[in-house]
Amino acid sequence: MRTAIYPGSFDPVTNGHLDIISRATKLFDKVIVLVSVNPIKPSSFSIQERKELLIKATSSLENVEIDSYDGLLIDYFNQKKADVIIKGLRAMSDFEYEFQMAMANKKLQGEAETIFLTASSENTFLSSSMVKQIAMFNGDISAFVPNCIHEQIKLRLKR
């Protein structure tokens, strides 16, 4: 069984994230969507809330597991005996950062491969930060987040 880990903060999950998850499920037997803790970045949603949003958003995808971890990704990778790490790329600026992370993970664990999936053209501009900012000013985020969690996100982020 080929297992992939798709880590991220998912604060909140967007249609861009869901697109990457959905495409990854066609490539791997199991996709673990890992809500990671970034101590440098403040979050709008708790880890448990982000997991719940992801569970709702991915409920139609059979081979997806939602989990969280507050340590090094490579330690989680080893614990799960995963085959690859998946990273979504929107632009070249994403690539530079994600390439550095992939090389660090490879140095920490020689078997750790990272696969980059490029964002669909309609999602290249989309980020959780942008969704949060629009929602805070009571803008319409319905085109940017899964319908099943739209209201929950909107209510939380509205000022």
N, C-alpha and C positions, 0 to 999 in steps of 0.2 A: 504494500500500500504506500503510495507516494503522498507525503504530507507537506503542505506549505503553510508558512506562518506569514500573515499579513499584519504587521504591527503599525500602530499609529495612536494618536491621541483621540481621534474621533470625537472632537469637542465642538460641535456635534457632528454626527455622521451626515454626510451629504450624498447627493446622487452620484457625484464623482467617485466617492468611496464605494458605493453600492455597485457601480459599473465595474470597478476593478475586482471586487469580490465575486460578482457574477461571472465575469470572464475567467477568473482563476478557478472557479469550481468546474469549469469545462476542461481544465488542464491537469488538475490534481484530484486524487481520490478523496482527500480531506483538506479543507482549508480552515485553519485556526485564525480567526480574527482576534488579534491580541490588543486589548486596550492597555497601552503603556503609560507609565507615569513619567512625566517630564518635570522634574523639580524646578526647572528654570522658568517654565511656562505656567502662568495661572490658568485654572480651568473654570469654565462656567457651569459644568455639570460634574457631579461626583463620578467616581469610577463605576459605582453600582448603577447610576443613572445612564451612563454611557453604554454599559453592558446591556441594560434593559432596552434602550433605544435600538441597539444593534440586533438584539434578539428579535424584536418586532420587525425591523427592516429586512432581516434575512430569513424570516419564517418560511418563505416558499423555497428556500435553497436547502436541499436535504443534506449535503455533505459539508455544512458549515458548523463550526463550533465557535462559541464566543467565550473568551477568557480574559483575564487581566493578570498583570505581573508588574512588580515594582523594582525589579532588579535589572541586570544586564540582559539584553535580548539574547545574547549568545548562550547564557546560562539556561534560559528557557528553551532555546533551540535544542540544546543538548539533553535537557530533561525529557522533552517530547520526542527525541530521536527524529527530528524533522529532516526533510530532504532539502528544502529551499526556503529562502526568505523572499517575499514578494514586496516590491516597492512600486508605487504608482508615481509616474512622472508627468507633470504638466508642462514644464518649460525647461530650458537649459539650466536655469538657476537651481531647479530641483535636482537636476542630474549632478551638478558639482557637489552638493551636500550629500546626496544619497550615495554617490560614488565613494566619497571619503568614508562614510559609514560602512559600506560594503567591504572596503579594503581593511578597515579596522576589524570587522567581524571575521574576515578571512584570516587575518593575522592571529586573532585570538583562537580561532578554530578552523584549521585548514580544510575541513570538509564543508564548511558553510558557503553555499553558493547563493548569490542574490540574483533574482530575475526582475528586470524592470518591465513593467507594463505601462505603455503610454496612455494618457488620458484620451478618451474619445473627444473629437473636435468640439462638441457642445459643452465639454467640461474642462477645457484647458484653463479657463479663467477662474474656476470655482475653487474656493477654499472655505474652511470652517470659519476663519477670521472674517471673511467677507460676509458670510451668512449671519454671523453674530452682529456685525455692524449694521447691516440692513434691518435685521429684526429689532435691534435696540431702538431704531428710529421708526418702528412700526411699519417698515416696508414689507412688501409682499415677497416672502421667501418660498412660496409654494413651488416654483420651478426649480428650486435648488436642493430640496430635501425630500425624502420619501413621503408620499401622501399619508401613510399610516402613522407617522410621527410628527407631521407638520404642526398640528395644534399644540402638542406638548412642547416642542421647541419654541414656537412663537410665544406661548404664554410665559415660559421661563425667561426668555431673553428680552421681552418687552420692558422698557423703562417705566 
